[in-house]
Amino acid sequence: MAKLYSKQPKKNINLNPKDETISFILNYSKALSVINYKEMKFEALQN
């Protein structure tokens, strides 16, 4: 059986997003509304 892992462990990368990015994502998620109707899903932005 083949080895499915690499010999060198991957480095830990610390991601530090900008405050603007976090604010955008939070506001988008607050405005997003998912409506379930029978077996369909509708996505609507409330802005």
Contacts in CASP RR format, 6 or more apart in sequence:
PFRMAT RR
TARGET T0000
AUTHOR 0000-0000-0000
METHOD contacts of the structure
MODEL  1
MAKLYSKQPKKNINLNPKDETISFILNYSKALSVINYKEMKFEALQN
28 45 0 8 1.000
31 45 0 8 1.000
31 46 0 8 1.000
31 47 0 8 1.000
32 43 0 8 1.000
32 44 0 8 1.000
32 45 0 8 1.000
32 46 0 8 1.000
33 43 0 8 1.000
33 44 0 8 1.000
33 45 0 8 1.000
33 46 0 8 1.000
34 41 0 8 1.000
34 42 0 8 1.000
34 43 0 8 1.000
34 44 0 8 1.000
35 41 0 8 1.000
35 42 0 8 1.000
35 43 0 8 1.000
35 44 0 8 1.000
END
